[in-house]
Amino acid sequence: MTRFLSIYSDLPDEDKETLRVIDRSCFIGEPHVFHRQDLIVMVADEEGSIMGFLSVTTKGFVERTGVLPKFRGRGLQREMIRCAMKRFNKLRTYTRRDTDGRISAWNFVECGFKYVRKSDEFFYLSWKRARRRRKKIKGTV
Ligand SMILES: CC(C)(COP(=O)(O)OP(=O)(O)OC[C@H]1O[C@@H](n2cnc3c(N)ncnc32)[C@H](O)[C@@H]1OP(=O)(O)O)[C@@H](O)C(=O)NCCC(=O)NCCS
């Protein structure tokens, strides 16, 4: 399956509407409010139809991530997480402890996130880019 990943900041209002529709197919409860400053990673098929999204606040908090039911089980969430990781040095998130929340938490862990806390309801995870070791230059004056 061909897929295209895109990153947006300052998403236009009409695209936000599309995002809201997809969000409704992934989550029950209150509709999520996407803010203008959020960084949005989207994965689309060759016709440009969106299959999934991930939103990150300017402070590196992964706020919302969903893949449309018919495209699940193909590793799309992990691809979007890795895409966001290229843009930030630190990220954090939390997931519910229900079935999809667990799948989501595993995907974050597979991408390098660590559990920082577990409550009865949520998993809290974070990731920090490893600092590169400076090479010691031997023998120079
Ligand atoms: C959680 C979610 C984002 C995972 O997205 P995804 O791209 O399907 O994730 P993956 O492809 O890695 O699938 C993870 C596992 O789920 C299973 N799976 C989930 N849905 C599946 C489906 N419809 N068909 C087959 N396998 C499925 C697979 O076993 C897969 O494990 P594997 O990679 O070891 O085979 C997606 O299920 C979702 O949008 N859920 C609703 C919203 C939500 O709860 N988001 C998380 C908020 S905390």
The ligand as an SDF file (V2000), in Angstrom:
LIG
                    3D

 48 50  0  0  0  0  0  0  0  0999 V2000
   -4.4180    2.9930   18.5190 C   0  0  0  0  0  0  0  0  0  0  0  0
   -4.3580    3.1710   16.9950 C   0  0  0  0  0  0  0  0  0  0  0  0
   -3.9630    4.6080   16.6890 C   0  0  0  0  0  0  0  0  0  0  0  0
   -3.3160    2.1790   16.4350 C   0  0  0  0  0  0  0  0  0  0  0  0
   -3.0850    2.4880   15.0820 O   0  0  0  0  0  0  0  0  0  0  0  0
   -2.5170    1.4210   14.0210 P   0  0  0  0  0  0  0  0  0  0  0  0
   -1.8430    2.1830   12.9690 O   0  0  0  0  0  0  0  0  0  0  0  0
   -3.6040    0.4980   13.6450 O   0  0  0  0  0  0  0  0  0  0  0  0
   -1.4490    0.6190   14.8750 O   0  0  0  0  0  0  0  0  0  0  0  0
   -0.7020   -0.6900   14.3670 P   0  0  0  0  0  0  0  0  0  0  0  0
   -0.8140   -0.8620   12.9100 O   0  0  0  0  0  0  0  0  0  0  0  0
    0.6140   -0.6700   15.0060 O   0  0  0  0  0  0  0  0  0  0  0  0
   -1.5370   -1.8280   15.0130 O   0  0  0  0  0  0  0  0  0  0  0  0
   -1.2080   -2.2320   16.3110 C   0  0  0  0  0  0  0  0  0  0  0  0
   -1.7410   -3.5950   16.5680 C   0  0  0  0  0  0  0  0  0  0  0  0
   -3.1240   -3.5200   16.5570 O   0  0  0  0  0  0  0  0  0  0  0  0
   -3.7150   -4.6840   16.0030 C   0  0  0  0  0  0  0  0  0  0  0  0
   -4.8230   -4.1630   15.1910 N   0  0  0  0  0  0  0  0  0  0  0  0
   -5.4970   -3.0620   15.5020 C   0  0  0  0  0  0  0  0  0  0  0  0
   -6.5170   -2.8860   14.6470 N   0  0  0  0  0  0  0  0  0  0  0  0
   -6.4500   -3.8600   13.7600 C   0  0  0  0  0  0  0  0  0  0  0  0
   -7.2360   -4.1790   12.6350 C   0  0  0  0  0  0  0  0  0  0  0  0
   -8.3160   -3.4900   12.2990 N   0  0  0  0  0  0  0  0  0  0  0  0
   -6.8570   -5.2190   11.9110 N   0  0  0  0  0  0  0  0  0  0  0  0
   -5.7850   -5.9110   12.2720 C   0  0  0  0  0  0  0  0  0  0  0  0
   -5.0400   -5.6540   13.3420 N   0  0  0  0  0  0  0  0  0  0  0  0
   -5.3780   -4.6520   14.0980 C   0  0  0  0  0  0  0  0  0  0  0  0
   -2.6100   -5.4190   15.3160 C   0  0  0  0  0  0  0  0  0  0  0  0
   -2.4980   -6.6510   15.9270 O   0  0  0  0  0  0  0  0  0  0  0  0
   -1.3430   -4.6020   15.5400 C   0  0  0  0  0  0  0  0  0  0  0  0
   -0.3170   -5.3520   16.1050 O   0  0  0  0  0  0  0  0  0  0  0  0
    0.9780   -5.7970   15.2320 P   0  0  0  0  0  0  0  0  0  0  0  0
    1.6000   -4.5430   14.6540 O   0  0  0  0  0  0  0  0  0  0  0  0
    1.8370   -6.4460   16.2450 O   0  0  0  0  0  0  0  0  0  0  0  0
    0.4370   -6.7050   14.1940 O   0  0  0  0  0  0  0  0  0  0  0  0
   -5.7370    2.8580   16.3480 C   0  0  0  0  0  0  0  0  0  0  0  0
   -6.1590    1.6020   16.7900 O   0  0  0  0  0  0  0  0  0  0  0  0
   -6.7960    3.9010   16.6600 C   0  0  0  0  0  0  0  0  0  0  0  0
   -6.9230    4.8990   15.9750 O   0  0  0  0  0  0  0  0  0  0  0  0
   -7.6280    3.6770   17.6970 N   0  0  0  0  0  0  0  0  0  0  0  0
   -8.6920    4.6150   18.0660 C   0  0  0  0  0  0  0  0  0  0  0  0
   -8.1510    5.9020   18.6150 C   0  0  0  0  0  0  0  0  0  0  0  0
   -7.2920    5.6970   19.8350 C   0  0  0  0  0  0  0  0  0  0  0  0
   -7.6840    5.0170   20.7760 O   0  0  0  0  0  0  0  0  0  0  0  0
   -6.1010    6.3020   19.8190 N   0  0  0  0  0  0  0  0  0  0  0  0
   -5.1530    6.2060   20.8820 C   0  0  0  0  0  0  0  0  0  0  0  0
   -5.4810    7.1930   21.9190 C   0  0  0  0  0  0  0  0  0  0  0  0
   -4.7390    6.8490   23.4350 S   0  0  0  0  0  0  0  0  0  0  0  0
  1  2  1  0
  2  3  1  0
  2  4  1  0
  2 36  1  0
  4  5  1  0
  5  6  1  0
  6  7  2  0
  6  8  1  0
  6  9  1  0
  9 10  1  0
 10 11  2  0
 10 12  1  0
 10 13  1  0
 13 14  1  0
 14 15  1  0
 15 16  1  0
 15 30  1  0
 16 17  1  0
 17 18  1  0
 17 28  1  0
 18 19  1  0
 18 27  1  0
 19 20  2  0
 20 21  1  0
 21 22  1  0
 21 27  2  0
 22 23  1  0
 22 24  2  0
 24 25  1  0
 25 26  2  0
 26 27  1  0
 28 29  1  0
 28 30  1  0
 30 31  1  0
 31 32  1  0
 32 33  2  0
 32 34  1  0
 32 35  1  0
 36 37  1  0
 36 38  1  0
 38 39  2  0
 38 40  1  0
 40 41  1  0
 41 42  1  0
 42 43  1  0
 43 44  2  0
 43 45  1  0
 45 46  1  0
 46 47  1  0
 47 48  1  0
M  END
$$$$
